[in-house]
């Protein structure tokens, strides 16, 4: 408590980054330009069909040109990126690790295996742990969501879309996690409970909102029903030092100016809510 009666505040040490996916349908290079202009702390590179996103040396040149750090590399594990870099999922992760190390990124974001990737799924937990032991790069496994078909839930992921579920020893099964709030909306999960379960293993946050529809909306934070503000405030209170990455959908923006306005709003939202009241002094 200050002398004037006001409470001190505590801010997370997190860097706020922009996912390059947030400028789609513009390309990867545009994301660096926008991040630099708006004052983001860095970018997360979504490796996808854009050739620039697949070329670590091109990404390094963009980072140096715009003076924008690369905080994370999102491995190409979407349906549309099954043939990007290679069809071998372990080689994808090796390439993502190489890119992260070259670019100075601290994190590789990875999805759990698809159900049809049986061999990959069988060795996923052990393989991720082994890769993490061989590098300073964190492999942060991201929560996904089930598909809903005729009132039934079907998981496209193995062993489950809920990556924070009990790993068999009453602990989450992975060393590092990415919590995606838009995915939590689709799965109708309690984001605050997921945050609690991941605990200190949460090293990466995808900030985006959702209204609970069956599709992945990635709304600007504050425009849906997810507790985006509460999650950020909780991280602020714990002095979180991981990354907060704005991963939103701006494809409906009429032009660059409208897209930048949306992304500036998202950045301001994150910076505002990462500040939390400091604990009251005892006594």
C-alpha positions in Angstrom: 0.0 0.0 0.0 1.4 3.4 -0.9 1.3 6.4 1.3 -1.7 7.8 -0.6 -3.7 4.7 0.0 -3.3 3.2 -3.5 -2.1 -0.3 -4.2 1.2 -1.0 -5.9 1.0 -3.1 -9.1 2.9 -6.1 -10.2 3.6 -6.7 -13.9 4.6 -9.9 -15.6 8.0 -9.9 -17.3 6.5 -11.5 -20.3 7.2 -10.3 -23.8 4.1 -9.7 -26.0 4.6 -11.0 -29.5 2.6 -11.1 -32.7 1.9 -14.4 -34.5 2.6 -14.0 -38.2 -0.7 -15.8 -38.8 -2.4 -12.8 -37.4 -1.9 -10.7 -40.6 -3.3 -13.4 -43.0 -4.0 -13.1 -45.9 -0.9 -10.9 -45.9 2.4 -12.8 -45.7 5.1 -13.4 -43.2 7.1 -10.3 -44.1 4.1 -8.1 -43.5 3.9 -9.4 -39.9 7.4 -8.2 -39.2 6.6 -4.8 -40.6 3.3 -4.5 -38.5 5.0 -5.8 -35.3 7.7 -3.2 -35.7 5.2 -0.4 -36.4 2.9 -1.2 -33.5 5.6 -1.9 -30.9 5.3 -5.6 -30.3 8.2 -7.2 -28.5 8.7 -9.8 -31.2 6.9 -12.3 -33.5 6.0 -15.9 -33.5 6.6 -17.4 -36.9 3.8 -19.7 -38.1 5.6 -22.1 -40.5 3.0 -22.7 -43.3 2.7 -22.6 -47.1 4.3 -19.1 -47.4 7.8 -19.9 -48.6 9.3 -17.1 -46.5 8.0 -18.8 -43.3 9.8 -22.0 -44.3 13.2 -20.3 -44.8 15.1 -19.6 -41.5 17.7 -17.5 -43.3 15.0 -15.3 -44.9 13.4 -15.0 -41.5 16.7 -13.9 -40.0 17.1 -11.2 -42.6 13.6 -9.9 -41.8 14.3 -9.9 -38.1 17.5 -7.9 -38.7 15.9 -5.5 -41.1 12.9 -4.6 -38.9 14.8 -5.1 -35.6 12.0 -7.4 -34.4 13.0 -10.4 -32.3 11.7 -13.9 -33.2 10.3 -15.3 -29.9 8.9 -18.6 -31.1 8.6 -20.9 -34.1 5.3 -22.7 -34.6 6.1 -26.0 -36.2 4.1 -26.9 -39.4 1.6 -29.3 -37.8 -1.7 -28.0 -39.2 -3.7 -30.0 -41.7 -2.7 -27.7 -44.5 1.0 -28.0 -43.6 1.3 -31.8 -43.6 3.8 -31.6 -46.5 5.6 -28.4 -45.5 9.4 -29.1 -44.9 8.7 -32.9 -44.9 5.9 -35.4 -44.2 7.9 -36.9 -41.3 6.7 -35.2 -38.1 9.9 -35.8 -36.2 12.0 -34.2 -39.0 9.5 -31.2 -38.9 10.4 -30.8 -35.2 14.1 -31.1 -35.9 13.9 -28.4 -38.5 11.8 -26.2 -36.2 14.5 -26.7 -33.5 17.2 -25.7 -36.0 15.2 -22.6 -37.0 14.6 -21.6 -33.4 18.3 -22.0 -32.5 19.4 -20.0 -35.6 16.9 -17.2 -35.0 17.4 -17.0 -31.2 13.8 -18.1 -30.5 13.2 -19.6 -27.1 10.2 -21.8 -28.0 8.9 -24.2 -30.6 5.1 -24.5 -30.5 3.9 -28.0 -31.4 0.4 -29.7 -31.6 -0.2 -33.2 -30.3 -0.2 -35.9 -33.0 -3.1 -36.6 -35.2 -4.9 -39.9 -34.6 -3.6 -41.4 -37.9 0.0 -40.6 -37.0 0.2 -43.9 -34.9 4.0 -44.4 -34.7 4.6 -40.7 -34.0 1.9 -40.7 -31.3 3.3 -43.8 -29.6 6.6 -42.1 -29.0 5.5 -38.5 -28.8 5.8 -37.8 -25.0 9.1 -39.6 -24.7 10.5 -38.1 -27.9 9.5 -34.5 -27.0 11.2 -35.0 -23.6 14.3 -36.3 -25.3 14.5 -33.4 -27.7 14.0 -30.9 -24.9 16.9 -32.4 -23.1 19.2 -31.7 -26.0 18.6 -28.0 -26.4 17.7 -24.8 -24.6 14.7 -24.4 -26.9 11.4 -25.2 -25.2 8.9 -27.5 -26.9 5.6 -26.1 -25.7 2.7 -28.5 -26.5 -0.5 -26.8 -27.3 -4.1 -27.6 -26.2 -6.4 -28.4 -29.1 -10.1 -29.2 -29.2 -12.5 -32.0 -30.2 -14.6 -32.1 -33.3 -18.4 -32.3 -32.9 -20.3 -34.5 -35.3 -24.0 -35.0 -34.9 -23.9 -34.2 -31.2 -20.9 -36.5 -30.6 -17.4 -35.4 -29.7 -14.5 -36.9 -31.7 -10.9 -36.2 -31.1 -8.6 -35.9 -34.1 -5.6 -36.1 -31.7 -3.7 -38.9 -30.0 -3.7 -39.5 -27.1 -6.0 -36.5 -26.6 -6.6 -32.9 -27.5 -6.5 -32.0 -23.8 -2.7 -32.0 -23.5 -2.8 -31.0 -19.8 -4.6 -34.1 -18.8 -3.0 -36.4 -16.2 0.1 -38.0 -17.7 -0.3 -41.2 -15.6 1.7 -40.0 -12.5 -0.9 -37.3 -11.5 1.2 -34.7 -13.2 0.8 -33.0 -16.6 2.8 -35.1 -19.1 4.8 -32.3 -20.8 7.6 -30.1 -19.6 6.3 -27.0 -21.4 2.8 -25.9 -22.5 1.2 -23.5 -24.8 -2.3 -22.4 -23.6 -4.5 -21.3 -26.5 -7.6 -19.4 -25.3 -9.4 -19.7 -28.7 -9.0 -23.5 -28.6 -10.3 -23.5 -25.0 -13.4 -21.8 -26.3 -14.0 -24.4 -28.9 -13.5 -27.3 -26.5 -15.7 -25.6 -23.9 -12.9 -25.9 -21.4 -12.4 -23.8 -18.3 -9.4 -21.7 -19.3 -8.6 -20.7 -15.7 -8.6 -24.4 -14.7 -6.3 -25.3 -17.6 -4.0 -22.4 -16.5 -4.0 -23.9 -13.0 -3.3 -27.4 -14.2 -0.4 -26.3 -16.4 1.0 -24.3 -13.6 4.7 -23.4 -13.8 4.9 -25.5 -16.9 3.0 -22.9 -18.9 5.7 -21.1 -20.9 3.7 -19.8 -23.8 0.2 -18.2 -24.2 -1.8 -17.7 -27.4 -4.1 -14.8 -26.7 -7.3 -14.8 -28.7 -11.0 -14.9 -27.8 -13.8 -17.2 -28.7 -17.6 -17.4 -28.3 -17.9 -21.2 -27.9 -18.8 -22.0 -31.4 -17.6 -25.3 -33.0 -15.1 -23.5 -35.1 -11.8 -21.9 -34.1 -12.5 -18.2 -34.2 -9.4 -16.5 -32.9 -11.2 -13.2 -32.1 -9.5 -10.1 -30.8 -9.3 -10.5 -27.0 -12.3 -8.9 -25.3 -14.7 -9.6 -28.2 -15.7 -13.1 -27.1 -16.5 -15.0 -23.9 -13.1 -16.3 -22.8 -11.5 -15.0 -19.6 -8.6 -13.4 -21.5 -8.3 -10.5 -19.0 -8.4 -12.9 -16.0 -5.8 -15.2 -17.5 -3.4 -12.3 -18.2 -4.0 -10.8 -14.7 -3.3 -14.2 -13.1 0.0 -14.4 -15.0 0.8 -10.8 -14.0 0.2 -11.7 -10.4 2.6 -14.7 -10.6 5.3 -12.7 -12.3 5.1 -14.8 -15.5 8.2 -14.7 -17.6 7.0 -16.7 -20.6 5.7 -15.3 -23.9 2.3 -13.9 -24.6 1.5 -14.1 -28.3 -1.4 -12.5 -30.1 -2.8 -15.1 -32.5 -6.0 -13.7 -34.0 -7.9 -13.7 -37.2 -7.9 -10.4 -39.1 -8.8 -11.8 -42.5 -12.1 -9.8 -42.5 -10.2 -6.5 -42.2 -11.0 -4.3 -45.1 -7.4 -3.0 -45.5 -4.1 -2.7 -43.7 -5.2 0.2 -41.6 -8.1 -1.8 -40.2 -5.9 -4.8 -39.6 -3.4 -2.6 -37.7 -6.1 -1.1 -35.6 -7.3 -4.6 -34.5 -3.7 -5.7 -33.7 -3.0 -2.4 -31.8 -6.1 -3.1 -29.8 -5.0 -6.6 -29.0 -1.5 -5.4 -27.9 -3.0 -2.7 -25.7 -5.4 -5.3 -24.1 -2.4 -7.6 -23.3 -0.2 -4.9 -21.8 -3.1 -3.5 -19.7 -4.1 -6.9 -18.2 -0.6 -8.2 -17.6 -0.4 -5.7 -14.8 -2.0 -7.0 -11.6 -2.3 -5.5 -8.1 0.6 -6.5 -5.9 -0.2 -8.7 -2.9 -1.2 -6.7 0.1 1.5 -6.5 2.9 0.9 -8.7 5.9 0.2 -7.4 9.3 
